[in-house]
Amino acid sequence: MDEWSVSLTSEKHLAPSTIRSYQGTVRLFSEFLIDGRYGWGPACEEAFGTFPVAVCHEWNTIAHLNDYEGDPEAKPFTREQLQLFLDYADDQVERAVRAKRKGALAAYRDATLFKVIYGWGLRWTETSKLDVVDFGRNPQAGQFGRYGTLNVRYGKAKKGQPPRRRNVLSVMDWAVEAVADYVENVRPRFGFPDHPALWITERGGRLRPGSINDRFEAYRDALGLPKELVPHCLRHFVSA
């Protein structure tokens, strides 16, 4: 137990909250094994000559001491950084088109994707699982047409519970224009009209979260922006 916990920290560099979650799963399983109501103790002693014992204790697991356990180095985008990043994403589309490169459609997709993350305040995993039909009308915002609201079906779940759904209202007209143009004029050119995913690859698959992160890091590093900026930071920015 000790060696495994150390490896999660020193080798995999997982966050304390993640490690505590893993340890909690092991704790629950070991408590199930030693619970006398289920009879696993006598069964193991008869079969193996020994019995299960608890392996998770206060001295070898991470305690939940703070309400906030996020990375203190995590920062939101400034307004200037955000504009620089989105402009750079758009520039990659223009460069690919001028050079007649194959990746022009993917560059346009990714530029739109980052605008959607920002415009609707999404997590990158939520974004990757969006379908075209997740956009819908909002009677109170008819100017946005079929893009007046976004049904996020795979929101962040609480431990032991299924993903939480939520509806996000559209508020930024430029973000609506960007996704509408992508859906109606660019996405069909990938050639997979029956695929439900909003973000599809050139091979007809659903864009994965890791691919979103890779493209984000490539743009961030090309601009020389701080390494602390991650896709999640697009959900937040400061006005300074």
C-alpha positions in Angstrom: 0.0 0.0 0.0 2.8 2.4 0.9 4.8 1.7 -2.2 1.8 2.0 -4.5 0.8 5.4 -2.9 4.4 6.7 -3.3 4.4 5.6 -7.0 1.2 7.6 -7.6 3.0 10.7 -6.3 6.5 10.3 -7.5 6.0 8.4 -10.8 2.6 9.3 -12.1 2.5 12.8 -10.4 -1.2 12.6 -9.6 -3.0 15.3 -7.7 -3.6 14.6 -3.9 -7.4 14.6 -4.5 -6.9 11.9 -7.2 -4.7 9.7 -5.0 -7.1 10.1 -2.1 -9.9 8.9 -4.4 -7.9 5.8 -5.4 -7.1 5.1 -1.8 -10.7 5.5 -0.8 -11.7 2.8 -3.4 -9.2 0.4 -1.9 -10.4 1.2 1.6 -14.1 0.5 0.6 -13.1 -2.8 -1.0 -11.0 -4.0 2.0 -13.8 -3.0 4.4 -16.2 -5.1 2.3 -13.8 -8.1 2.6 -13.4 -7.9 6.3 -17.1 -7.2 7.1 -18.4 -10.2 9.0 -21.8 -10.0 7.4 -20.4 -11.3 4.1 -18.4 -14.3 5.3 -15.3 -13.6 3.3 -13.0 -14.0 6.3 -13.9 -17.6 7.1 -14.0 -18.5 3.4 -10.5 -17.1 2.9 -9.1 -18.8 6.0 -10.6 -22.1 4.8 -9.3 -21.8 1.3 -5.9 -20.0 1.9 -5.2 -20.4 5.5 -5.3 -16.7 6.1 -7.9 -13.9 6.3 -8.2 -10.4 4.8 -7.3 -7.4 6.9 -7.6 -3.6 6.4 -4.7 -2.0 4.6 -5.8 1.6 4.5 -5.3 3.5 7.7 -4.9 7.2 8.8 -1.1 7.0 8.7 -0.8 5.7 5.1 -3.6 7.5 3.3 -4.1 11.2 2.4 -6.5 13.1 4.6 -8.9 15.7 3.2 -7.8 18.7 5.2 -8.5 21.6 2.8 -11.7 22.7 1.0 -9.6 23.7 -2.1 -6.9 21.4 -3.3 -6.3 22.8 -6.8 -2.9 23.7 -8.1 -1.9 27.1 -6.6 0.0 27.9 -9.9 -3.2 27.6 -12.0 -4.2 30.9 -13.4 -7.0 32.2 -15.7 -6.3 33.8 -19.0 -6.0 37.5 -19.1 -8.0 39.3 -21.7 -4.9 39.9 -23.8 -3.8 36.2 -23.6 -7.3 35.0 -24.5 -7.5 37.3 -27.6 -4.0 36.3 -28.6 -4.8 32.6 -28.3 -8.1 32.7 -30.3 -6.5 34.9 -33.0 -3.6 32.5 -33.3 -6.1 29.6 -33.7 -7.8 31.5 -36.5 -4.5 32.3 -38.1 -3.7 28.6 -38.4 -6.8 28.1 -40.5 -5.8 30.9 -42.9 -2.2 29.6 -43.1 -3.4 26.0 -43.9 -5.8 27.3 -46.6 -3.1 29.5 -48.2 -0.7 26.6 -48.2 -3.4 24.2 -49.4 -2.5 21.9 -46.6 -4.7 18.9 -45.6 -5.1 20.1 -42.1 -7.2 23.1 -42.9 -10.5 21.5 -41.8 -9.0 20.2 -38.5 -7.5 23.6 -37.8 -10.9 25.3 -38.4 -12.6 22.6 -36.2 -10.1 23.3 -33.4 -10.4 27.1 -33.6 -14.2 26.7 -33.3 -13.8 24.2 -30.4 -11.8 26.6 -28.3 -14.4 29.3 -28.8 -17.1 26.9 -27.7 -15.1 26.0 -24.6 -14.8 29.7 -23.7 -18.3 30.8 -25.0 -20.2 28.2 -23.0 -17.8 27.6 -20.1 -17.1 24.0 -20.8 -14.6 21.5 -19.6 -12.5 19.9 -22.3 -13.9 16.4 -21.6 -17.5 17.7 -21.8 -16.6 19.4 -25.1 -15.2 16.3 -26.7 -18.5 14.4 -26.1 -20.8 17.0 -27.6 -23.1 16.0 -30.4 -24.6 18.3 -33.0 -28.1 17.8 -31.6 -27.0 19.1 -28.2 -27.7 22.6 -29.4 -31.2 23.8 -29.2 -33.5 26.8 -29.4 -34.1 29.2 -26.5 -37.5 31.0 -26.8 -36.0 33.9 -24.9 -33.1 34.4 -27.3 -34.6 33.9 -30.8 -31.7 35.7 -32.4 -29.5 32.7 -31.8 -31.8 30.3 -33.7 -31.0 26.6 -33.1 -28.0 27.6 -31.1 -29.7 29.3 -28.2 -28.9 26.7 -25.6 -26.4 23.8 -25.2 -27.3 20.6 -23.4 -24.2 19.3 -21.7 -24.9 15.6 -21.2 -21.5 14.6 -19.7 -20.9 17.1 -17.0 -18.5 16.5 -14.2 -20.0 13.8 -11.9 -19.9 13.5 -8.2 -18.1 10.4 -6.9 -20.1 7.2 -7.4 -22.8 9.0 -9.5 -23.4 9.2 -13.3 -22.4 12.3 -15.3 -24.5 15.4 -14.5 -26.5 17.1 -17.2 -26.9 20.8 -17.4 -28.2 23.3 -19.9 -26.0 26.3 -20.7 -27.6 29.4 -22.3 -25.9 31.1 -25.2 -24.9 34.7 -24.5 -22.1 35.5 -26.9 -23.2 36.2 -30.4 -19.7 35.8 -31.9 -19.4 32.3 -30.4 -22.8 31.3 -31.8 -21.8 32.6 -35.2 -18.6 30.6 -35.1 -20.2 27.3 -34.2 -23.1 27.8 -36.6 -20.6 28.5 -39.5 -18.6 25.4 -38.5 -21.7 23.1 -38.3 -23.3 24.3 -41.5 -20.3 25.0 -43.8 -17.2 23.2 -42.5 -18.2 20.0 -40.6 -20.0 18.6 -43.7 -16.7 18.7 -45.6 -15.3 16.0 -43.3 -17.6 13.6 -45.2 -19.4 11.9 -42.4 -22.9 13.2 -42.4 -24.4 10.5 -40.2 -21.8 10.8 -37.4 -23.5 12.3 -34.3 -20.4 14.0 -32.9 -19.9 17.7 -33.1 -16.2 17.4 -33.4 -15.1 14.7 -35.8 -11.7 13.7 -37.1 -10.6 13.4 -40.7 -11.0 9.6 -40.3 -14.5 9.8 -39.1 -14.0 9.4 -35.4 -14.9 11.5 -32.4 -12.2 13.9 -31.3 -10.8 12.8 -28.0 -9.9 15.0 -25.0 -6.2 14.2 -25.4 -6.2 15.6 -28.9 -7.8 18.8 -27.6 -5.1 19.1 -25.0 -2.4 18.4 -27.6 -3.6 21.2 -29.9 -4.0 23.6 -27.0 -0.5 23.0 -25.8 0.9 23.4 -29.3 -0.8 26.8 -29.6 0.1 27.9 -26.1 3.8 27.0 -26.5 4.0 28.6 -29.9 2.8 31.8 -28.4 5.1 31.6 -25.5 2.3 31.7 -23.0 2.8 30.3 -19.4 2.9 26.5 -19.1 0.3 26.9 -16.2 -2.4 27.6 -18.8 -4.4 24.5 -19.6 -7.7 24.0 -21.5 -9.6 24.4 -18.3 -8.3 28.0 -18.1 -10.4 28.9 -21.1 -13.4 28.7 -18.8 -12.1 31.7 -16.8 -10.3 34.9 -17.6 -9.5 38.1 -15.9 -10.2 41.6 -17.3 -6.8 43.0 -16.5 
